[in-house]
Amino acid sequence: MHYKEVKGILSADGGMNLYRGCTHGCIYCDARSKCYRMEHDFEDIEVKSNAVVLLERALRGKRRKCMIGTGAMSDPYIHLEEKLQNTRKCLEIINRYGFGLSIQTKSTRILRDLDLLKSINEKSKCVVQMTMTTYDEDLCRVLEPNVSSTKERFEALKIFRDSGIPTIVWLSPILPFINDTEENIKGILSYCIEAEVRGIMCFGMGMTLREGNREYFYKKLDEHFPGMKYRYIRRYGNSYELASDNNIELMRLLADECRKHNIMSGRDRIFRYLHEFPKEEEMQMSFFD
């Protein structure tokens, strides 16, 4: 871990990342890619030392309320968050100034902040997003070794459901030859249906690889799936997008189940939902419900 003072914390569309790097150890993580120009080891977490101060300054000066998003590039509930509590401090600011929140994580550490998430959702809007990659718990420990299991994330989704907080599941990535099976997708969908998620985000059944994360991914394939690396190289070469050979069938399964259970599945529609701050009359109606 090391600290770095930064000039700003919010992007033009309200996104922020409090940390750079991760200790969850997911073998497929795109954030390892060299294109992001990380100047330190991925597991040597960069902590933005003045992030909380910058966020309060930014929200205090904003005339129009909006959704604040976090978790797109670095999980806000990595192991260090237990000690530093920077995410919680930022949620307190978001709650205090009446902004909305769209937060993405793979960790059930988020439940520590359930009180703030409920408060934000009561005042404006809070959406919790959780990634689900594999229904198989043993495989989950290989693909995502240092993070909450899929079953634990499912239990968290039910807690958010019972707390009235809407959820989105990211069905991604689906690794060719590893978890791109009907059994896996049906298992994850069964969790989503029972937890009554608002939407499922999926960019297709497959994954992406580029310089930086490709090398790490192949190293882990050699450790856990001997010979699989060469199958990837023969099938995909150095391609960025690696679509599963089962993509069409699995995407049809996803669409059918989402339609049957009234779950959002269109990417554009979900992104609009995540970025839309509720109108004042909607917030008043929610308050009196």
C-alpha positions in Angstrom: 0.0 0.0 0.0 1.1 3.5 -0.7 -0.5 6.9 -0.7 -0.9 9.5 -3.5 -2.4 12.9 -3.5 -4.5 13.5 -6.5 -5.9 16.7 -8.2 -9.5 15.5 -8.7 -11.7 12.6 -7.7 -14.9 12.9 -9.9 -15.0 12.3 -13.6 -17.3 14.4 -15.8 -20.1 11.8 -15.5 -19.8 11.4 -11.7 -17.5 8.4 -11.5 -14.8 8.0 -8.9 -12.2 5.4 -7.9 -10.7 5.6 -4.4 -8.1 3.0 -4.9 -5.9 1.8 -7.8 -5.0 -1.9 -7.8 -6.7 -4.8 -6.1 -6.1 -7.7 -3.8 -9.0 -9.9 -4.9 -6.8 -11.9 -7.2 -9.3 -12.5 -10.0 -7.4 -14.3 -12.7 -9.1 -12.5 -15.6 -9.0 -8.8 -14.4 -8.9 -6.3 -17.2 -7.7 -3.6 -14.8 -4.2 -5.2 -15.0 -4.0 -4.1 -18.6 -1.0 -1.9 -19.4 -3.2 0.6 -21.2 -4.2 2.0 -17.8 -0.6 3.0 -17.2 -0.4 1.8 -13.6 3.1 2.7 -12.3 3.1 0.3 -9.4 2.5 -3.4 -8.8 -1.2 -4.3 -9.1 -1.3 -5.6 -5.5 0.5 -2.6 -4.2 -2.7 -0.6 -3.7 -2.5 3.1 -4.4 -4.7 5.0 -1.9 -5.8 8.4 -3.0 -5.0 10.2 0.3 -7.1 13.3 -0.3 -10.1 11.6 -2.0 -12.6 12.2 0.8 -11.7 15.9 1.1 -12.0 16.3 -2.7 -15.3 14.6 -2.9 -16.9 16.8 -0.2 -15.5 19.9 -2.0 -16.9 18.7 -5.3 -20.4 17.8 -4.0 -20.7 20.9 -2.0 -20.1 23.0 -5.1 -22.5 21.0 -7.4 -25.7 22.8 -8.3 -27.5 19.8 -9.7 -27.8 16.5 -7.9 -26.6 13.4 -9.8 -25.6 9.8 -9.4 -22.1 9.1 -8.1 -20.6 5.9 -9.4 -17.7 3.9 -8.0 -16.3 0.4 -8.5 -15.8 0.4 -12.3 -12.0 0.2 -12.2 -11.2 -0.6 -8.6 -13.4 -2.4 -6.1 -14.4 0.0 -3.3 -14.4 -3.0 -0.8 -10.9 -4.4 -1.2 -9.3 -5.7 2.0 -7.7 -2.4 2.9 -11.2 -0.8 3.2 -11.8 -2.7 6.4 -9.1 -0.6 8.0 -9.1 2.7 6.1 -12.9 3.0 5.6 -12.5 5.5 2.8 -15.5 4.1 1.0 -17.7 4.5 4.0 -16.5 8.1 4.5 -17.4 8.9 0.9 -20.8 7.3 1.3 -21.4 9.5 4.4 -20.7 12.6 2.2 -22.9 11.4 -0.6 -25.7 10.8 1.9 -25.2 14.1 3.6 -25.5 16.1 0.4 -28.4 14.1 -1.1 -26.7 12.6 -4.1 -27.4 9.2 -5.6 -25.1 6.2 -5.6 -24.3 3.5 -8.1 -21.7 1.2 -6.5 -20.1 -2.0 -7.9 -18.3 -4.7 -5.9 -17.7 -8.4 -5.6 -17.3 -8.3 -1.8 -19.9 -8.7 0.9 -17.9 -6.2 2.9 -20.5 -3.8 1.4 -23.0 -5.0 4.0 -21.0 -3.1 6.6 -22.4 0.1 5.1 -26.0 -1.1 4.7 -27.2 1.7 7.0 -25.8 4.3 4.6 -27.0 2.6 1.5 -30.5 2.4 2.8 -30.4 6.1 3.8 -29.1 7.2 0.4 -31.8 5.1 -1.3 -34.5 6.6 0.9 -33.4 10.2 0.1 -32.6 9.7 -3.6 -31.4 6.5 -5.2 -28.9 3.7 -4.5 -28.1 0.9 -6.9 -25.8 -2.0 -5.8 -24.1 -3.8 -8.6 -22.4 -7.2 -8.0 -20.5 -9.4 -10.5 -21.3 -13.1 -10.8 -19.0 -15.2 -12.9 -19.6 -18.8 -11.9 -22.2 -20.8 -10.1 -19.6 -23.5 -9.1 -18.2 -22.6 -5.7 -15.0 -24.6 -6.3 -14.4 -22.9 -9.6 -15.1 -19.5 -8.0 -12.2 -20.0 -5.6 -9.9 -20.6 -8.5 -11.1 -17.7 -10.7 -11.7 -15.2 -7.8 -9.6 -16.5 -5.0 -9.6 -13.6 -2.5 -13.2 -12.4 -2.8 -16.6 -13.4 -1.5 -17.9 -16.5 -3.1 -20.8 -16.4 -5.5 -23.1 -17.9 -2.9 -22.1 -15.2 -0.4 -22.8 -12.5 -3.0 -26.2 -14.1 -3.7 -27.0 -13.9 0.0 -26.0 -10.2 0.0 -28.3 -9.6 -3.0 -31.2 -11.0 -1.0 -30.4 -8.7 1.9 -30.5 -5.7 -0.5 -33.8 -7.0 -1.9 -35.3 -7.1 1.5 -33.9 -3.6 2.3 -35.6 -2.2 -0.8 -32.3 -1.4 -2.6 -32.3 -2.3 -6.3 -29.5 -4.5 -7.6 -27.8 -5.1 -11.0 -25.8 -8.3 -11.6 -22.8 -8.2 -14.1 -22.7 -11.5 -15.8 -19.1 -11.2 -16.8 -16.7 -12.5 -17.8 -17.7 -15.9 -19.1 -14.4 -17.7 -19.8 -14.4 -19.9 -23.0 -13.9 -23.6 -22.3 -14.2 -23.0 -18.5 -17.5 -21.6 -17.4 -19.3 -21.0 -20.7 -21.9 -23.7 -20.1 -25.6 -23.8 -19.9 -25.4 -25.3 -16.4 -23.4 -22.3 -15.2 -25.6 -19.6 -16.8 -28.8 -21.3 -15.5 -27.3 -21.5 -12.0 -26.4 -17.8 -11.9 -29.8 -16.9 -13.4 -31.5 -18.9 -10.7 -29.7 -16.7 -8.1 -30.7 -13.5 -10.0 -34.3 -14.5 -10.2 -34.6 -15.5 -6.5 -32.9 -12.3 -5.4 -35.2 -10.3 -7.7 -32.4 -8.3 -9.3 -33.5 -5.2 -11.3 -31.2 -6.0 -14.2 -28.4 -8.2 -15.6 -25.6 -6.6 -17.5 -23.9 -8.8 -20.1 -21.6 -7.8 -23.0 -21.8 -11.2 -24.5 -20.6 -14.6 -23.4 -16.9 -14.3 -23.5 -14.0 -12.2 -22.1 -11.4 -9.7 -23.1 -7.6 -10.0 -23.1 -5.0 -7.4 -23.8 -1.3 -6.7 -22.9 -0.9 -6.9 -19.1 -3.9 -9.0 -18.2 -3.3 -11.6 -20.9 0.1 -12.6 -19.4 -1.4 -12.9 -15.9 -4.4 -14.9 -17.1 -2.2 -17.3 -19.0 0.1 -17.8 -16.0 -2.9 -18.7 -13.9 -4.2 -21.0 -16.6 -0.9 -22.9 -16.5 -1.3 -23.2 -12.7 -4.9 -24.4 -12.6 -5.8 -25.6 -16.1 -2.7 -27.3 -17.6 -2.7 -27.1 -21.4 -5.7 -24.6 -21.5 -3.4 -21.7 -22.5 -2.5 -23.3 -25.8 -6.2 -24.0 -26.5 -6.8 -20.2 -26.1 -3.8 -19.3 -28.3 -4.9 -21.7 -31.1 -8.5 -20.4 -31.0 -8.0 -16.7 -30.4 -4.4 -15.7 -31.1 -3.9 -12.2 -29.7 -7.5 -11.1 -30.1 -8.9 -8.5 -27.7 -12.4 -10.0 -27.7 -12.7 -13.7 -27.0 -16.3 -14.8 -27.7 -17.4 -18.2 -26.5 -18.4 -20.7 -29.1 -21.6 -21.0 -27.1 -22.4 -17.3 -27.2 -25.5 -17.4 -29.3 -27.2 -20.1 -27.4 -26.3 -18.7 -24.0 -27.3 -15.2 -24.9 -30.7 -16.5 -26.1 -31.1 -18.3 -22.7 -30.3 -15.1 -20.9 -32.7 -13.0 -22.9 -35.5 -15.6 -22.5 -35.1 -15.8 -18.7 -34.9 -12.0 -18.3 -38.1 -11.5 -20.4 -39.9 -14.2 -18.4 -39.0 -12.7 -15.1 -39.2 -9.0 -16.0 -35.5 -8.4 -15.6 -33.7 -5.6 -17.5 -31.1 -7.0 -19.9 -30.4 -4.3 -22.5 -27.0 -2.7 -21.8 -28.1 0.8 -22.9 -31.2 0.6 -20.8 -29.3 -0.5 -17.8 -26.6 2.2 -18.2 -29.4 4.8 -18.4 -31.0 3.4 -15.3 -27.6 3.6 -13.4 -27.0 7.2 -14.4 -30.6 8.6 -14.1 -31.0 10.7 -10.9 -34.7 10.6 -9.8 -36.8 13.6 -10.3 -37.9 15.6 -7.3 -41.5 14.4 -7.4 -40.3 10.8 -7.6 -38.2 11.3 -4.5 -41.1 12.8 -2.7 -43.4 9.9 -3.6 -40.7 7.4 -2.5 -40.3 9.3 0.8 -44.0 9.0 1.6 -44.4 5.3 0.5 
